[in-house]
């Protein structure tokens, strides 16, 4: 098991007040709107190139949508760039027996997933496939920073303790994304998510955003 405390800045250990009020605050929402809108505009040429390369590598739709669980259990449609073959979900059941994370019932984890396309491996390594979620942030389904949104069938297996991840708006990046990403097992991710919620603040959100880019560029812990 990884020791993730090394990666966590000490400021996250100090309790903050008014957790819910900050999550619903105008300051956090303005941060989400300004940054997501700015990135969508600035990255639009890059996003177009990515879409063309996805289609060239695997003809078909370049976007993938999936129902996810948001704050307080509200369902929403989350967007990603497609990194798998078109019929990937149909083959998932057949591949479950090769799940490399047998103790982690919440995630299907396979080092060499045959459903992932060649270009899909690249965009996954550097989390480029997550960029369409900037639209989810802009329209208010998600936040820039917050626990990663779960699938509905994953939520059904949550304990009451784990359901506290839904107390705040779900996000694109989070504390465990800068502390090991997919190298961490689910219980470790939960602890880091709840630590984030207990120390929720504008400063901590900025700090996580600043640390996300180096974590993504190294490709450490990507699946």
C-alpha positions, 0 to 999 in steps of 0.5 A: 500500500502506498504511503500517500501522506508524503504527497499531501501538503501540511495545510490540508491537515488544518480544519476549516469552518463553513465547509458547505458554505464555501462549496456553495459560495460565489467565490468557488463558482466564479473560479469554476466559471472563469477558469473553465471558460478561459481554458475552453477558449484557449485550448479550442485549437488543441481540442479540435486537433485531439478530436481529429486524431481520435477519429483518425485512430478509431473512426466514430464519435469522438466524445463519450458520455456517461451517467455519474453521481454528483453532489447529494446523489444527483445524476448528471451526464459527464463528458470525456474524449473517447479513448476506447473502441466504440463497443467497449462497454459490451466487452467489460463483463468478459474482462472483469475476470482479469481485473487487477484490483480484485480487492477494489470492487469499485474500479475495473482496473486492467494494465493492458485493457484491449479496449483502449485504442492506441491514441487512447493510451496517450490521452489517458496517460496525460488526462487529456481525455478528461478535458471535455469535463470543463464543459461540465464545470462551466454549466455547474454539474462539476467543479474544478476541484472536488472528489471524482464523480462515481458511477451509479453502481459504485454508489450502491456499494458505498458505506454511509462513511464513504457517502460523505464524498457526495457532500460537496460538488464533484470535481475534475481534479482532487487531492488524490489526483496529485497524490498518486492518481490511480496508483491509490486504492479506493479506501485511500482515495476516500480518505483523501477526499474526506480530508479535502472536504474537512479542509475545504477552502479557496486556498486549498483549491488553488493549491490543488490546481497548481499541483495538478499540472505537474502530476498530469505531465509526469503521467504518474499513476495514470491508468 
